[in-house]
Amino acid sequence: MGSIGEPNGHIELPDKNDPAIQLVVADQDEIIAQQEGNSIEWRGALSKEAYLRREVHLASTALTEDGGLTCWALVYQPSPDRKRQVLCGCETIRKKALVSRDGKVEETTAHGIGSVFCPPEFRGKGYAGRMMSDLGKRLQSWQAEESRRVLFTVLFSDIGKKFYARNGWQPFPSSHVSLVPTTDSIQGLPPVSLLNSEDLVELCNIDEKLIRNRMTRSAQSTRSEVALVPDISAIRWHHCREEFVANELFGRHPDIKGAVTGDVGSRVWCYWTRVYTNPREESPNTLHILRLVVEDESISDFAPATAEGVARQKGSQTVSAMASLLVTAQDEAITWDMKKVQIWNPTSTTLAAVQLLDDKAAVQHRESESIASLRWHGEGSWEEVDWICNEKYGWC
C-alpha cells in the first residue's frame, strides 16, 4: 500500500470505506492546497499565480459570496491528534432553479458541482467515488430553505459519462453547434444593438418570466421539467471570469457582452463569454453563447433541433434575427482572438440560423467533455425529467 506523508511519519492509504474518512467543508489551507494541485490542469492560459488570484476573485461574485460557494474535502483523520489529510475535493455553487411538475412551477435551490479533483498520488483508490456518494446525500438538504427544497443537482463531466452516472448524476443531452468566425457578410439581416453589462439586468428579469410562463404551460405534463435560472448573478459570474483572464492577458477586458435585435415583445437576444484555453493544448479559444432568448412566446420552444424543425423555420424572421446576432458574435470572436463561436443544445430555430451562415454546420454530440449530468432528488425517476434551457450559462 502507499503512504500519506505527515510531520510525525507516515500512514498507509486507507480503504475508501474506512470510518475515519469523512466529507467536510474545507478550511482555507485545504482550499489553497486543492487549488494549487488542480491549477496544472485547469489554469488554461493563466499562470499558476494568476489562476490562484482568479479563484479568490470569483469567490467574491454575487453568485458565490455569502455562502454561495462551498468548498468540500474528503479527509482522512484516524485520530484527533493527527492533522486531517485531504484525499480529494470539489466545489458546489448554489443556484436558483425552477421545477415544473404536478400542475405548478416551484422555485427551488439547486447546486452545481465543479472542480472535482483528486491528487495523482491518491487516484485509483475509489476516493472520488466515495466523495461523490457522500456529497450526493449531503446536497439533498444543503442550504435549502423549507419552501425551496433541493430537488436536483448538476455537474458537467470532462471524464465521459460513466463515472458520475455510477454515482447518481445521469448524463443528459450534451450537444453543440459551432461557427468559425469570418468577415464574410450576408445581406438583408436585421440591425442589432450591442449589450453592455448594465443592459443585462432587465433582459435577465424578462427571460426568467418567460421561462416561468413556458414551464407553467407545460406543468400539466406527466413529466417534470427543470431549469437553472439565467439570472444576472449567473451571467455575471461568467463575465467576471472572462474579464479577469482578459485583463491578465491583454491589460484590458471586453465591454460588449451580447446583442439584441427586434422590437419589444418580439425581440431576440443573446449573451456570450470568451474562454481562453491553454495555448499548449489543442482546444481553441471559444466564444460561447451563454444564453439565446426569443421573446415571442408563440415562437420559442425547448425541443432539440431536428431536420424537420429546421426546414419549418427556414426563412422566418426569428431565424434572420438569430443569424444577425451570431454574425455580431463572430465579429467579437475575431476581435478577441476566438477561433470558434459555439452554442449548446440548439433548437431547430437556432440550427436554422447557424446554417443560414454556414450550410455545412451540424450538431455535434459530446461524449467526453462538458457532459451535462443531473441527479434528481424529487419524486419519481430521473428518466421522467426534462432539463430545459440547458445552455452554457449553467456550466460551472
Secondary structure, DSSP 8 states (H G I E B T S, - for coil): --EEEETTEEEE---TT-TTEEEEE--HHHHHHHHHHHHHHH-TTS-HHHHHHHHHHHTTSTTTTTTTEEEEEEEE-SSTTS--EEEEEEEEEEEEEEEEETTEEEEEEEEEEEEEE--GGGTTSSHHHHHHHHHHHHHTTTT-BTTB-EEEEEEEESS-SHHHHHTT-EE---EEEEE-------TT----EEE-GGGHHHHHHHHHHHHHHHHHHTTTSSSEEEEE---HHHHHHHHHHHHHHHHHHHS------EEEES-TTS-EEEEEEEE---TTSS---EEEEEEEEE--TTT-------HHHHHHHTT-HHHHHHHHHHHHHHHHHHHTT-SEEEEES--HHHHHHHHHH-TT---EE-SSSSEEEEEE-SSS-GGGEEE-S--GGG--
